[in-house]
Amino acid sequence: MMKQFLEKLIDPFLVILFSFIWSSAFIAGAFSIPDLGPYFTLLVRFTLSAVLLFLIALISKSYLFDSKTVKTGLIMGLFNNVIYLSCSFTALRYISPSWVTIIVILTGDCNCNN
């Protein structure tokens, strides 16, 4: 009974955690960009994320070491940093983090298949 209750709490908790981490990235970026610049900030962020995920995969003995998965993850991570985040972090030089977050949220909901 308790296990089922905890399993139901996991998904909402992960959604809230992801939202908190995602939105706080723009605030952290706004503080680091004046000193480090947007591209070096992204390099540090991407490297730290890769090392953290590698350690998690190593500890959990996950299937993440499949070469196809690693290659796809690196390519997607680079595209994410180069296209999406470099534009967002460059925008932080000119507008506030709250506006960048609002713009990203609104552009993420575009339906280009019409």
Secondary structure as the mmCIF struct_conf table of DSSP 4:
data_model
#
loop_
_struct_conf.conf_type_id
_struct_conf.id
_struct_conf.beg_label_comp_id
_struct_conf.beg_label_asym_id
_struct_conf.beg_label_seq_id
_struct_conf.end_label_comp_id
_struct_conf.end_label_asym_id
_struct_conf.end_label_seq_id
HELX_RH_AL_P HELX_RH_AL_P1 MET A 2 LEU A 36
HELX_RH_AL_P HELX_RH_AL_P2 PRO A 38 SER A 60
TURN_TY1_P TURN_TY1_P1 LYS A 61 LYS A 61
HELX_RH_3T_P HELX_RH_3T_P1 TYR A 63 PHE A 65
HELX_RH_AL_P HELX_RH_AL_P3 SER A 67 PHE A 79
HELX_RH_PI_P HELX_RH_PI_P1 ASN A 80 LEU A 85
HELX_RH_AL_P HELX_RH_AL_P4 SER A 86 ALA A 91
TURN_TY1_P TURN_TY1_P2 LEU A 92 TYR A 94
BEND BEND1 ILE A 95 ILE A 95
HELX_RH_AL_P HELX_RH_AL_P5 PRO A 97 THR A 107
TURN_TY1_P TURN_TY1_P3 GLY A 108 ASP A 109
TURN_TY1_P TURN_TY1_P4 CYS A 112 ASN A 113
#
